[in-house]
Amino acid sequence: MNHIIRAVRHEDWARIRALRLDALLDPVAHLAFHDTHERAAAQPDDFWQGRAAGVAEGRAGRQFVAEAEDGRWLGTVSVLVERPGVETFFGDVPELAQTHIVGVFVRPEARGTGLAAELFRAALEWSWSLAEPSVERVRLFVHEDNVRAEAMYGKVGFKRTGHSVPAAGARSDYELALRRS
């Protein structure tokens, strides 16, 4: 499967929207995303344009996509910058500079090919390259029932930290992290 991994651009907003809506239709989306297809589909174009602008400029994060030779987007991963002492989108306050991987999705036909690990490499390289703040840790959360995702995260070096947060259905999302080596 030939593809490139690249950061999204401003003009990709409609493709970002389309891929997110496809991801939210995935059978395990309820485990992996804190959103629904219905909510995301109802967002106006300016929401998606703003989202694209934010991750294209790297102001608060970056989104990477795997693009096939024919232009199809095969997968994505997003990275949010979390500064020490500043409340995150998720309501906690980190003690050190870190990034937070979210929005991981690989289309079914590209799963098991190593594509997710390539997307993670791009996300980690970008995280470690930040000068302000200098990132010391990358984290993510995985639903306790999303065993396949947790296994993939483990293959790229993430380990459970012991921290968890409540998730839907009286379940938990476990934090996994990777420290700069």
mmCIF file of the C-alpha atoms, coordinates in Angstrom:
data_MODEL
# 
_entry.id   MODEL 
# 
loop_
_atom_site.group_PDB 
_atom_site.id 
_atom_site.type_symbol 
_atom_site.label_atom_id 
_atom_site.label_alt_id 
_atom_site.label_comp_id 
_atom_site.label_asym_id 
_atom_site.label_entity_id 
_atom_site.label_seq_id 
_atom_site.pdbx_PDB_ins_code 
_atom_site.Cartn_x 
_atom_site.Cartn_y 
_atom_site.Cartn_z 
_atom_site.occupancy 
_atom_site.B_iso_or_equiv 
_atom_site.pdbx_formal_charge 
_atom_site.auth_seq_id 
_atom_site.auth_comp_id 
_atom_site.auth_asym_id 
_atom_site.auth_atom_id 
_atom_site.pdbx_PDB_model_num 
ATOM 1   C CA . MET A 1 1   ? 0.000   0.000  0.000  1.00 0.00 ? 1   MET A CA 1 
ATOM 2   C CA . ASN A 1 2   ? 1.752   3.154  -1.208 1.00 0.00 ? 2   ASN A CA 1 
ATOM 3   C CA . HIS A 1 3   ? 0.999   6.330  0.689  1.00 0.00 ? 3   HIS A CA 1 
ATOM 4   C CA . ILE A 1 4   ? 2.515   9.401  2.261  1.00 0.00 ? 4   ILE A CA 1 
ATOM 5   C CA . ILE A 1 5   ? 2.077   10.725 5.775  1.00 0.00 ? 5   ILE A CA 1 
ATOM 6   C CA . ARG A 1 6   ? 1.560   14.471 5.838  1.00 0.00 ? 6   ARG A CA 1 
ATOM 7   C CA . ALA A 1 7   ? 0.195   17.263 7.994  1.00 0.00 ? 7   ALA A CA 1 
ATOM 8   C CA . VAL A 1 8   ? -3.216  18.587 6.999  1.00 0.00 ? 8   VAL A CA 1 
ATOM 9   C CA . ARG A 1 9   ? -3.557  21.959 5.311  1.00 0.00 ? 9   ARG A CA 1 
ATOM 10  C CA . HIS A 1 10  ? -6.186  24.710 5.597  1.00 0.00 ? 10  HIS A CA 1 
ATOM 11  C CA . GLU A 1 11  ? -7.824  23.671 2.348  1.00 0.00 ? 11  GLU A CA 1 
ATOM 12  C CA . ASP A 1 12  ? -8.312  20.102 3.619  1.00 0.00 ? 12  ASP A CA 1 
ATOM 13  C CA . TRP A 1 13  ? -11.247 21.074 5.844  1.00 0.00 ? 13  TRP A CA 1 
ATOM 14  C CA . ALA A 1 14  ? -13.900 19.215 3.810  1.00 0.00 ? 14  ALA A CA 1 
ATOM 15  C CA . ARG A 1 15  ? -11.755 16.075 3.721  1.00 0.00 ? 15  ARG A CA 1 
ATOM 16  C CA . ILE A 1 16  ? -11.125 16.365 7.474  1.00 0.00 ? 16  ILE A CA 1 
ATOM 17  C CA . ARG A 1 17  ? -14.898 16.496 7.961  1.00 0.00 ? 17  ARG A CA 1 
ATOM 18  C CA . ALA A 1 18  ? -15.513 13.513 5.660  1.00 0.00 ? 18  ALA A CA 1 
ATOM 19  C CA . LEU A 1 19  ? -12.875 11.341 7.334  1.00 0.00 ? 19  LEU A CA 1 
ATOM 20  C CA . ARG A 1 20  ? -14.156 12.218 10.809 1.00 0.00 ? 20  ARG A CA 1 
ATOM 21  C CA . LEU A 1 21  ? -17.715 11.320 9.809  1.00 0.00 ? 21  LEU A CA 1 
ATOM 22  C CA . ASP A 1 22  ? -16.485 8.004  8.379  1.00 0.00 ? 22  ASP A CA 1 
ATOM 23  C CA . ALA A 1 23  ? -14.563 7.333  11.603 1.00 0.00 ? 23  ALA A CA 1 
ATOM 24  C CA . LEU A 1 24  ? -17.673 7.986  13.672 1.00 0.00 ? 24  LEU A CA 1 
ATOM 25  C CA . LEU A 1 25  ? -19.538 5.308  11.699 1.00 0.00 ? 25  LEU A CA 1 
ATOM 26  C CA . ASP A 1 26  ? -16.903 2.689  12.541 1.00 0.00 ? 26  ASP A CA 1 
ATOM 27  C CA . PRO A 1 27  ? -18.295 -0.125 14.734 1.00 0.00 ? 27  PRO A CA 1 
ATOM 28  C CA . VAL A 1 28  ? -15.871 0.721  17.591 1.00 0.00 ? 28  VAL A CA 1 
ATOM 29  C CA . ALA A 1 29  ? -16.312 4.502  17.352 1.00 0.00 ? 29  ALA A CA 1 
ATOM 30  C CA . HIS A 1 30  ? -18.342 4.536  20.556 1.00 0.00 ? 30  HIS A CA 1 
ATOM 31  C CA . LEU A 1 31  ? -15.213 3.271  22.344 1.00 0.00 ? 31  LEU A CA 1 
ATOM 32  C CA . ALA A 1 32  ? -12.704 5.508  20.609 1.00 0.00 ? 32  ALA A CA 1 
ATOM 33  C CA . PHE A 1 33  ? -14.358 8.893  20.172 1.00 0.00 ? 33  PHE A CA 1 
ATOM 34  C CA . HIS A 1 34  ? -16.108 11.289 22.516 1.00 0.00 ? 34  HIS A CA 1 
ATOM 35  C CA . ASP A 1 35  ? -18.439 12.392 19.746 1.00 0.00 ? 35  ASP A CA 1 
ATOM 36  C CA . THR A 1 36  ? -21.257 11.002 17.625 1.00 0.00 ? 36  THR A CA 1 
ATOM 37  C CA . HIS A 1 37  ? -21.797 10.988 13.896 1.00 0.00 ? 37  HIS A CA 1 
ATOM 38  C CA . GLU A 1 38  ? -24.997 12.972 14.347 1.00 0.00 ? 38  GLU A CA 1 
ATOM 39  C CA . ARG A 1 39  ? -23.305 15.742 16.369 1.00 0.00 ? 39  ARG A CA 1 
ATOM 40  C CA . ALA A 1 40  ? -20.336 15.991 14.009 1.00 0.00 ? 40  ALA A CA 1 
ATOM 41  C CA . ALA A 1 41  ? -22.522 15.970 10.879 1.00 0.00 ? 41  ALA A CA 1 
ATOM 42  C CA . ALA A 1 42  ? -24.560 18.866 12.290 1.00 0.00 ? 42  ALA A CA 1 
ATOM 43  C CA . GLN A 1 43  ? -21.488 21.110 12.649 1.00 0.00 ? 43  GLN A CA 1 
ATOM 44  C CA . PRO A 1 44  ? -21.440 24.001 10.145 1.00 0.00 ? 44  PRO A CA 1 
ATOM 45  C CA . ASP A 1 45  ? -18.661 24.418 7.583  1.00 0.00 ? 45  ASP A CA 1 
ATOM 46  C CA . ASP A 1 46  ? -17.010 27.194 9.611  1.00 0.00 ? 46  ASP A CA 1 
ATOM 47  C CA . PHE A 1 47  ? -16.477 24.716 12.473 1.00 0.00 ? 47  PHE A CA 1 
ATOM 48  C CA . TRP A 1 48  ? -14.526 22.404 10.143 1.00 0.00 ? 48  TRP A CA 1 
ATOM 49  C CA . GLN A 1 49  ? -12.672 25.298 8.538  1.00 0.00 ? 49  GLN A CA 1 
ATOM 50  C CA . GLY A 1 50  ? -11.596 26.527 11.984 1.00 0.00 ? 50  GLY A CA 1 
ATOM 51  C CA . ARG A 1 51  ? -10.534 23.047 12.985 1.00 0.00 ? 51  ARG A CA 1 
ATOM 52  C CA . ALA A 1 52  ? -8.442  22.709 9.830  1.00 0.00 ? 52  ALA A CA 1 
ATOM 53  C CA . ALA A 1 53  ? -6.844  26.113 10.386 1.00 0.00 ? 53  ALA A CA 1 
ATOM 54  C CA . GLY A 1 54  ? -5.894  25.254 13.959 1.00 0.00 ? 54  GLY A CA 1 
ATOM 55  C CA . VAL A 1 55  ? -4.191  21.965 13.152 1.00 0.00 ? 55  VAL A CA 1 
ATOM 56  C CA . ALA A 1 56  ? -2.652  23.201 9.900  1.00 0.00 ? 56  ALA A CA 1 
ATOM 57  C CA . GLU A 1 57  ? -0.920  26.090 11.651 1.00 0.00 ? 57  GLU A CA 1 
ATOM 58  C CA . GLY A 1 58  ? 0.090   23.997 14.642 1.00 0.00 ? 58  GLY A CA 1 
ATOM 59  C CA . ARG A 1 59  ? -1.195  26.595 17.111 1.00 0.00 ? 59  ARG A CA 1 
ATOM 60  C CA . ALA A 1 60  ? -2.568  24.104 19.581 1.00 0.00 ? 60  ALA A CA 1 
ATOM 61  C CA . GLY A 1 61  ? -1.859  20.845 17.804 1.00 0.00 ? 61  GLY A CA 1 
ATOM 62  C CA . ARG A 1 62  ? -1.308  19.100 14.514 1.00 0.00 ? 62  ARG A CA 1 
ATOM 63  C CA . GLN A 1 63  ? -3.253  16.552 12.482 1.00 0.00 ? 63  GLN A CA 1 
ATOM 64  C CA . PHE A 1 64  ? -1.560  14.010 10.240 1.00 0.00 ? 64  PHE A CA 1 
ATOM 65  C CA . VAL A 1 65  ? -3.130  11.930 7.485  1.00 0.00 ? 65  VAL A CA 1 
ATOM 66  C CA . ALA A 1 66  ? -2.033  8.943  5.473  1.00 0.00 ? 66  ALA A CA 1 
ATOM 67  C CA . GLU A 1 67  ? -2.803  9.722  1.835  1.00 0.00 ? 67  GLU A CA 1 
ATOM 68  C CA . ALA A 1 68  ? -2.821  6.976  -0.801 1.00 0.00 ? 68  ALA A CA 1 
ATOM 69  C CA . GLU A 1 69  ? -1.368  7.512  -4.283 1.00 0.00 ? 69  GLU A CA 1 
ATOM 70  C CA . ASP A 1 70  ? -4.906  8.007  -5.608 1.00 0.00 ? 70  ASP A CA 1 
ATOM 71  C CA . GLY A 1 71  ? -5.559  10.749 -3.046 1.00 0.00 ? 71  GLY A CA 1 
ATOM 72  C CA . ARG A 1 72  ? -7.753  8.705  -0.683 1.00 0.00 ? 72  ARG A CA 1 
ATOM 73  C CA . TRP A 1 73  ? -7.173  9.346  3.003  1.00 0.00 ? 73  TRP A CA 1 
ATOM 74  C CA . LEU A 1 74  ? -6.482  6.024  4.705  1.00 0.00 ? 74  LEU A CA 1 
ATOM 75  C CA . GLY A 1 75  ? -6.062  7.197  8.286  1.00 0.00 ? 75  GLY A CA 1 
ATOM 76  C CA . THR A 1 76  ? -5.402  10.043 10.650 1.00 0.00 ? 76  THR A CA 1 
ATOM 77  C CA . VAL A 1 77  ? -4.056  10.998 14.051 1.00 0.00 ? 77  VAL A CA 1 
ATOM 78  C CA . SER A 1 78  ? -4.239  14.336 15.844 1.00 0.00 ? 78  SER A CA 1 
ATOM 79  C CA . VAL A 1 79  ? -1.928  15.742 18.506 1.00 0.00 ? 79  VAL A CA 1 
ATOM 80  C CA . LEU A 1 80  ? -2.934  18.390 21.052 1.00 0.00 ? 80  LEU A CA 1 
ATOM 81  C CA . VAL A 1 81  ? -0.340  20.489 22.895 1.00 0.00 ? 81  VAL A CA 1 
ATOM 82  C CA . GLU A 1 82  ? -0.854  20.576 26.677 1.00 0.00 ? 82  GLU A CA 1 
ATOM 83  C CA . ARG A 1 83  ? 1.101   23.145 28.677 1.00 0.00 ? 83  ARG A CA 1 
ATOM 84  C CA . PRO A 1 84  ? 2.059   22.752 32.336 1.00 0.00 ? 84  PRO A CA 1 
ATOM 85  C CA . GLY A 1 85  ? -0.334  24.458 34.734 1.00 0.00 ? 85  GLY A CA 1 
ATOM 86  C CA . VAL A 1 86  ? -2.986  25.044 32.051 1.00 0.00 ? 86  VAL A CA 1 
ATOM 87  C CA . GLU A 1 87  ? -6.265  23.126 32.141 1.00 0.00 ? 87  GLU A CA 1 
ATOM 88  C CA . THR A 1 88  ? -6.589  20.797 29.155 1.00 0.00 ? 88  THR A CA 1 
ATOM 89  C CA . PHE A 1 89  ? -9.582  20.154 26.944 1.00 0.00 ? 89  PHE A CA 1 
ATOM 90  C CA . PHE A 1 90  ? -10.127 17.066 29.100 1.00 0.00 ? 90  PHE A CA 1 
ATOM 91  C CA . GLY A 1 91  ? -10.274 19.045 32.361 1.00 0.00 ? 91  GLY A CA 1 
ATOM 92  C CA . ASP A 1 92  ? -6.990  18.057 33.986 1.00 0.00 ? 92  ASP A CA 1 
ATOM 93  C CA . VAL A 1 93  ? -3.927  20.244 34.593 1.00 0.00 ? 93  VAL A CA 1 
ATOM 94  C CA . PRO A 1 94  ? -0.596  18.707 33.533 1.00 0.00 ? 94  PRO A CA 1 
ATOM 95  C CA . GLU A 1 95  ? 2.518   19.291 35.610 1.00 0.00 ? 95  GLU A CA 1 
ATOM 96  C CA . LEU A 1 96  ? 4.833   19.165 32.598 1.00 0.00 ? 96  LEU A CA 1 
ATOM 97  C CA . ALA A 1 97  ? 4.724   19.993 28.906 1.00 0.00 ? 97  ALA A CA 1 
ATOM 98  C CA . GLN A 1 98  ? 3.132   17.168 26.977 1.00 0.00 ? 98  GLN A CA 1 
ATOM 99  C CA . THR A 1 99  ? 1.113   16.352 23.912 1.00 0.00 ? 99  THR A CA 1 
ATOM 100 C CA . HIS A 1 100 ? -2.061  14.321 23.783 1.00 0.00 ? 100 HIS A CA 1 
ATOM 101 C CA . ILE A 1 101 ? -2.843  12.002 20.880 1.00 0.00 ? 101 ILE A CA 1 
ATOM 102 C CA . VAL A 1 102 ? -6.512  11.927 19.897 1.00 0.00 ? 102 VAL A CA 1 
ATOM 103 C CA . GLY A 1 103 ? -8.675  11.109 16.895 1.00 0.00 ? 103 GLY A CA 1 
ATOM 104 C CA . VAL A 1 104 ? -6.807  7.978  15.835 1.00 0.00 ? 104 VAL A CA 1 
ATOM 105 C CA . PHE A 1 105 ? -8.516  6.285  12.905 1.00 0.00 ? 105 PHE A CA 1 
ATOM 106 C CA . VAL A 1 106 ? -7.382  3.893  10.172 1.00 0.00 ? 106 VAL A CA 1 
ATOM 107 C CA . ARG A 1 107 ? -9.818  2.722  7.513  1.00 0.00 ? 107 ARG A CA 1 
ATOM 108 C CA . PRO A 1 108 ? -10.622 -1.008 7.750  1.00 0.00 ? 108 PRO A CA 1 
ATOM 109 C CA . GLU A 1 109 ? -8.832  -1.841 4.488  1.00 0.00 ? 109 GLU A CA 1 
ATOM 110 C CA . ALA A 1 110 ? -5.581  -0.319 5.832  1.00 0.00 ? 110 ALA A CA 1 
ATOM 111 C CA . ARG A 1 111 ? -5.641  -1.931 9.278  1.00 0.00 ? 111 ARG A CA 1 
ATOM 112 C CA . GLY A 1 112 ? -2.910  -4.420 10.087 1.00 0.00 ? 112 GLY A CA 1 
ATOM 113 C CA . THR A 1 113 ? -0.544  -2.889 7.508  1.00 0.00 ? 113 THR A CA 1 
ATOM 114 C CA . GLY A 1 114 ? 1.607   -0.834 9.883  1.00 0.00 ? 114 GLY A CA 1 
ATOM 115 C CA . LEU A 1 115 ? -0.090  2.396  8.829  1.00 0.00 ? 115 LEU A CA 1 
ATOM 116 C CA . ALA A 1 116 ? -1.138  3.292  12.380 1.00 0.00 ? 116 ALA A CA 1 
ATOM 117 C CA . ALA A 1 117 ? 2.463   2.961  13.569 1.00 0.00 ? 117 ALA A CA 1 
ATOM 118 C CA . GLU A 1 118 ? 3.580   5.295  10.745 1.00 0.00 ? 118 GLU A CA 1 
ATOM 119 C CA . LEU A 1 119 ? 0.974   7.875  11.774 1.00 0.00 ? 119 LEU A CA 1 
ATOM 120 C CA . PHE A 1 120 ? 2.182   7.584  15.368 1.00 0.00 ? 120 PHE A CA 1 
ATOM 121 C CA . ARG A 1 121 ? 5.797   8.080  14.261 1.00 0.00 ? 121 ARG A CA 1 
ATOM 122 C CA . ALA A 1 122 ? 4.792   11.363 12.619 1.00 0.00 ? 122 ALA A CA 1 
ATOM 123 C CA . ALA A 1 123 ? 2.871   12.450 15.725 1.00 0.00 ? 123 ALA A CA 1 
ATOM 124 C CA . LEU A 1 124 ? 5.782   11.573 18.023 1.00 0.00 ? 124 LEU A CA 1 
ATOM 125 C CA . GLU A 1 125 ? 8.406   13.241 15.812 1.00 0.00 ? 125 GLU A CA 1 
ATOM 126 C CA . TRP A 1 126 ? 6.320   16.420 15.749 1.00 0.00 ? 126 TRP A CA 1 
ATOM 127 C CA . SER A 1 127 ? 5.810   16.272 19.532 1.00 0.00 ? 127 SER A CA 1 
ATOM 128 C CA . TRP A 1 128 ? 9.509   15.828 20.284 1.00 0.00 ? 128 TRP A CA 1 
ATOM 129 C CA . SER A 1 129 ? 10.428  18.591 17.817 1.00 0.00 ? 129 SER A CA 1 
ATOM 130 C CA . LEU A 1 130 ? 8.471   21.286 19.655 1.00 0.00 ? 130 LEU A CA 1 
ATOM 131 C CA . ALA A 1 131 ? 10.720  23.933 21.161 1.00 0.00 ? 131 ALA A CA 1 
ATOM 132 C CA . GLU A 1 132 ? 8.057   25.869 23.050 1.00 0.00 ? 132 GLU A CA 1 
ATOM 133 C CA . PRO A 1 133 ? 6.980   24.042 25.018 1.00 0.00 ? 133 PRO A CA 1 
ATOM 134 C CA . SER A 1 134 ? 9.665   21.379 25.060 1.00 0.00 ? 134 SER A CA 1 
ATOM 135 C CA . VAL A 1 135 ? 7.548   18.237 25.307 1.00 0.00 ? 135 VAL A CA 1 
ATOM 136 C CA . GLU A 1 136 ? 8.609   15.660 27.879 1.00 0.00 ? 136 GLU A CA 1 
ATOM 137 C CA . ARG A 1 137 ? 5.697   13.257 27.568 1.00 0.00 ? 137 ARG A CA 1 
ATOM 138 C CA . VAL A 1 138 ? 3.072   12.122 25.057 1.00 0.00 ? 138 VAL A CA 1 
ATOM 139 C CA . ARG A 1 139 ? -0.159  10.623 26.297 1.00 0.00 ? 139 ARG A CA 1 
ATOM 140 C CA . LEU A 1 140 ? -3.426  9.181  25.071 1.00 0.00 ? 140 LEU A CA 1 
ATOM 141 C CA . PHE A 1 141 ? -6.481  7.500  26.516 1.00 0.00 ? 141 PHE A CA 1 
ATOM 142 C CA . VAL A 1 142 ? -7.923  4.165  25.443 1.00 0.00 ? 142 VAL A CA 1 
ATOM 143 C CA . HIS A 1 143 ? -11.253 2.620  26.424 1.00 0.00 ? 143 HIS A CA 1 
ATOM 144 C CA . GLU A 1 144 ? -10.868 -0.506 28.540 1.00 0.00 ? 144 GLU A CA 1 
ATOM 145 C CA . ASP A 1 145 ? -12.764 -2.533 25.919 1.00 0.00 ? 145 ASP A CA 1 
ATOM 146 C CA . ASN A 1 146 ? -10.654 -1.321 22.981 1.00 0.00 ? 146 ASN A CA 1 
ATOM 147 C CA . VAL A 1 147 ? -8.103  -4.121 23.253 1.00 0.00 ? 147 VAL A CA 1 
ATOM 148 C CA . ARG A 1 148 ? -6.942  -3.926 19.632 1.00 0.00 ? 148 ARG A CA 1 
ATOM 149 C CA . ALA A 1 149 ? -6.115  -0.211 19.940 1.00 0.00 ? 149 ALA A CA 1 
ATOM 150 C CA . GLU A 1 150 ? -4.292  -0.692 23.231 1.00 0.00 ? 150 GLU A CA 1 
ATOM 151 C CA . ALA A 1 151 ? -2.185  -3.467 21.704 1.00 0.00 ? 151 ALA A CA 1 
ATOM 152 C CA . MET A 1 152 ? -1.179  -1.182 18.814 1.00 0.00 ? 152 MET A CA 1 
ATOM 153 C CA . TYR A 1 153 ? -0.302  1.651  21.222 1.00 0.00 ? 153 TYR A CA 1 
ATOM 154 C CA . GLY A 1 154 ? 1.853   -0.777 23.176 1.00 0.00 ? 154 GLY A CA 1 
ATOM 155 C CA . LYS A 1 155 ? 3.752   -1.719 20.004 1.00 0.00 ? 155 LYS A CA 1 
ATOM 156 C CA . VAL A 1 156 ? 4.854   1.900  19.571 1.00 0.00 ? 156 VAL A CA 1 
ATOM 157 C CA . GLY A 1 157 ? 5.959   2.158  23.211 1.00 0.00 ? 157 GLY A CA 1 
ATOM 158 C CA . PHE A 1 158 ? 2.970   3.472  25.176 1.00 0.00 ? 158 PHE A CA 1 
ATOM 159 C CA . LYS A 1 159 ? 2.377   2.028  28.636 1.00 0.00 ? 159 LYS A CA 1 
ATOM 160 C CA . ARG A 1 160 ? -0.447  2.390  31.137 1.00 0.00 ? 160 ARG A CA 1 
ATOM 161 C CA . THR A 1 161 ? 0.233   5.049  33.752 1.00 0.00 ? 161 THR A CA 1 
ATOM 162 C CA . GLY A 1 162 ? -2.286  3.869  36.355 1.00 0.00 ? 162 GLY A CA 1 
ATOM 163 C CA . HIS A 1 163 ? -4.500  6.896  35.728 1.00 0.00 ? 163 HIS A CA 1 
ATOM 164 C CA . SER A 1 164 ? -8.007  6.377  34.372 1.00 0.00 ? 164 SER A CA 1 
ATOM 165 C CA . VAL A 1 165 ? -11.114 8.454  33.791 1.00 0.00 ? 165 VAL A CA 1 
ATOM 166 C CA . PRO A 1 166 ? -14.761 7.434  33.664 1.00 0.00 ? 166 PRO A CA 1 
ATOM 167 C CA . ALA A 1 167 ? -16.135 6.502  30.251 1.00 0.00 ? 167 ALA A CA 1 
ATOM 168 C CA . ALA A 1 168 ? -19.600 5.702  28.962 1.00 0.00 ? 168 ALA A CA 1 
ATOM 169 C CA . GLY A 1 169 ? -21.405 2.706  30.378 1.00 0.00 ? 169 GLY A CA 1 
ATOM 170 C CA . ALA A 1 170 ? -19.697 2.587  33.799 1.00 0.00 ? 170 ALA A CA 1 
ATOM 171 C CA . ARG A 1 171 ? -16.412 1.768  32.093 1.00 0.00 ? 171 ARG A CA 1 
ATOM 172 C CA . SER A 1 172 ? -13.032 3.491  32.086 1.00 0.00 ? 172 SER A CA 1 
ATOM 173 C CA . ASP A 1 173 ? -10.582 5.076  29.692 1.00 0.00 ? 173 ASP A CA 1 
ATOM 174 C CA . TYR A 1 174 ? -6.993  4.257  30.657 1.00 0.00 ? 174 TYR A CA 1 
ATOM 175 C CA . GLU A 1 175 ? -4.185  6.745  30.221 1.00 0.00 ? 175 GLU A CA 1 
ATOM 176 C CA . LEU A 1 176 ? -1.134  5.474  28.352 1.00 0.00 ? 176 LEU A CA 1 
ATOM 177 C CA . ALA A 1 177 ? 2.026   7.543  28.055 1.00 0.00 ? 177 ALA A CA 1 
ATOM 178 C CA . LEU A 1 178 ? 5.450   7.629  26.520 1.00 0.00 ? 178 LEU A CA 1 
ATOM 179 C CA . ARG A 1 179 ? 8.285   9.753  27.908 1.00 0.00 ? 179 ARG A CA 1 
ATOM 180 C CA . ARG A 1 180 ? 11.042  11.352 25.896 1.00 0.00 ? 180 ARG A CA 1 
ATOM 181 C CA . SER A 1 181 ? 14.035  9.017  25.908 1.00 0.00 ? 181 SER A CA 1 
# 
